[in-house]
């Protein structure tokens, strides 16, 4: 997405808590669109490039949200969300909206909703689809659920960070459920590419011929070429860290454990868990390949 700077956004301030790979890219998109942005991160040095780009750095979560119209959380898991929330919720304005974008599952969102309700704070379940590249180009897909008025109020933020918004409904947690559905698909595609590469090499075939063969066919996928290229180039730096997709697969397992047993979901979790155990948790998810081709 090109620069979408909008003077209507200059009066709005967003507090972004968590500026890792995704949070930092989101903060930059908000700055380009004219929002006032305050950033906080557990490791303060990660805020410096954003300050250089025009953001204001906060020394603690409470300072980050004190004058914010929107509080956006983008941290690793529910434990991290709850830890930071205990510090910022007492400082939030009553008319501010909590945009919870960390992937924590519907159960996690229920806990978040309870905390927010106790302080009469509106909260929207708003995880995003996309990795580092789409995030840096404001091309994420935002999944949103919650109170209709609160979701509508966040539209300028959604438009600043994404190219598409899917409103899932008014149930808090519905967007988080859909995020797990989508990330299971991402895990499947990635493991499928890794398996095909491993099989090709095992048969003495150049794996680029696999990509050439599916290109333009009904079975082709841009993602297959992205992850295939990652493997061919030996690029280990994460666009999406393997430990993140493993967390999401486990959230999906937990979400359905009481009513369903999905053999394929369990198999996916096992192969990504094996790759993580081998030390690839901080690498790109494509390196599930190392567990498949062990």
N, C-alpha and C positions, 0 to 999 in steps of 0.2 A: 504493500500500500504506500502511496506517495505521501508527502507531508500533508497532514490534515489540520494544520494549525487553525484554530477557530477562536475568535475573540470572545465568543460566548462562554468559552471554557476558562477564561483567565480569572474569573471570580471564584472558581471551584478549586479546592485544595484536596489532594489525595495523599493520605499517609500510607506508604508501602512498607510493610513489615516483612522482611525477608528478601534480600537482593542477591540471591544466588543466580544461577544461569537464567532462569525464567523471570524471577522478580526484577532483576536488573534490566532485562530487555523490555519488560512491561513498563517500568519506570521511564525508560528512554522514550517509548512510544507516547506516554502521557505528556512528557515534556515537549515533544514535537507538536503535540496537539494543543498546546497552550495551557495545560493545567499547571497549577502550582503543586509541586511535589515535595513531600518530606519523606526521607528514607531512614530506615533503621535496620541494622543487621547485627547479629550476635558477634560477628567478626567485623569491627568497625572499618577496617582498611578496605573492605569491599564497597563502601559507600563513596570513596574518593572520586572514582571516574564519573559517578552520577552528580556529585557536587560540582565537578568541573563542567558538566553539561547543563548545570542550572538548578539542580535540586538542592534542597536544604537537608543537612544531616542532623538527626536527633541523637542525643546521647543515651536515651532510653525509650522504651515503647510508649510510655505515657506522654513524653514530649512529642513523639511522632504523631499522635492523634489529637492533641489538645485543640487544635484549630481546624481539624480535617472535616470536610463534608462527607468524605468516603474513606473508610479504613479497609485497605486491601491486605489480606494475609496470604503469603505465598511461602510456606515453610514445608518441612519434609513430611511430617505425620501428625496424628492427633495429639501425641504427647507434646510436640513442639507448639502446636496451636494453643493448647490449654495453658502451657507455661507462659507464653507471651500474652495471652488474653488476661491472665490474672493481673498483669501489670498495666495493660492499656484500657481495659473496660471501665475502671473507675474514672478514667480521665476523658472518656468519649463524651461528646456533646449529645444531648438527648435527641436532637434532630438529625444526627449523622447516621449513615448506613454502613453496616459491616458487610463487605464483599469478601466472602470466605472462598478463596480459590485454591487452597491446598487440597490435595487428593487425600481425603480421610474417610470416604465411604459414608453411607447414609446413617449408620449408627453414630459415627463421629459428628455428623451434622445435627443429629438429635441432641447430642450433648451441647454443641455450640448453641443451638436454638434455645435450650433451657437456660444457659448462662446469659444469653442476650435478653431473653424475656424477663429475667429477674431484674434487669436494669432498664427495661422498657426500650431496648435498642432494637431497631429493625435490622434483620440479617437476610442476606441473599446467598443461596448456594450457587457458586459460580466457578466451577472448575473450567479449565481450558484444554483444548486439544491442540497439539502442535509441539514441536521441539524448538531448539535454539534458533534455527534459521527462520521459521515462520514468526517466532516471537520477536526477533530483531526487526522484521519487516512489517510488523503490525498485521500479520496474516493469520492469527490464531482463530480458532472457532471457540466461541464462548458458549457454554452450556449453562442455562440459568433456571432456577426454580425458587419459589418463595412467594411472598405477598406480591400481588400484581402491581400495586402502586410503587413498591420499593424496586421491583425489577424494572419498571418503566423509568424510574428516576435514575437508574444506572446506565441507561442507554448511551449517553455520551461517552462514558468510560468504556463500555463494550465496543463502541464504534472506533474508539481511539486505539484499542489494542488488538482488534480482530477484524477479519473480513466477513465474518458470518456469526450470527447469534441464533442459537436454537433454544427457544423457551420450552421447557419440559413440562411445566405445570406449576401449581401453587404448593405442592408438597415439598417441604424442606427435606432434601435428601434425594429427590428424584433426579436432579442433575448429577449428583454424585454417583447414583446407580448407573446412569447412562455413561458416565466417564469410565467406569469399570468395564462396562460392555465394550466400549470403544478401545480401551487399552488392552483388553484380552485379544482383540483383533490385531492390534499392533504387535503384541507378543507372538501371535500365531504367524503373521507374515514374516517377522524377523527370524523366528526359529525355522520356518519353512525355507527361507533363502539360505540360511546357514546349513540346513540339512542337504539341500540340493548342491551347494558348493562342496560340502564334505563328500557326498556321493560321487560327484564329478571327479574330484581329485583322487578318490579311492579307485575309480575306474580308469584313471589315466587320461581324463578329458579336461581340457582347459575350461574352467568355470565361466569364462567370458562367453563361451559358446552357449551356455545355458541362458544367459541374459540376451544374447543375440537371437536365440530361438524363440523366446517368448515375446520379444519386442513387437508391439503392434497387434498382438493376438488378444483374444478374449480373456486369456489368463494373465495378461501383462498387468503390471502395477508399477507406477512411478517409484513407490516405496521399495520395490524389489531392486531397482537400479541404484537407489540411494544407499541401501544397506549392502548391496553387492559391491558397490564402489568402495565403501568403507572397508570391507574385507580385502578387496584387491589392493588397496593402498596401505593396508595395515594401520589405519587411523584409529587410535585407541581413545582419543579425547572424546568425552561424551557429548553427543547431541541430546541424548536421553540416557541417563546412567542406568546400568543394569540393576543396581540396588533399588532404583525407583520402580521399575516395572515388576520386580519381584515383590516389593511391598504391595503393589496394586493387585497382583495375582492372588496374594494372600488375603487381601481385603475382599476380593470377589469370592474366594473360597468360604470365608467366614460369613459373607452375606447370604449364601445359599445353603450353608451346611445343615440347617435345620429341616430343609424340605427337599433338597436334591443332592445327588452325588454325581458330579460330572467327571468321568474318567479322563477326558481330554484336558480339562482344566487342571486336574491333579498332575497329569503328565507334564504339562507346560510348567507348572510351578516347580516340579522336581528338576527339570533340565536347567531352568534358570537358577535354582538353588544350588545345583552342582557347580555351575559357572561361578557363582558368587563365592562358594566355598573354596574354589581354586584361586581366588584373589582378584576376580574381574568385576567386583561390585561397583567400583568407581569408574569403570570403562564404559564405552558405548554398548548398548544392548546387542549390537551385532556380534559382540564377542561371546555370546552364548555359543557361538561356533566352537570355542575351545572345549566346551563340555560335550558337544555333539561329536566332535572329531577327536575325542580323547584316545 
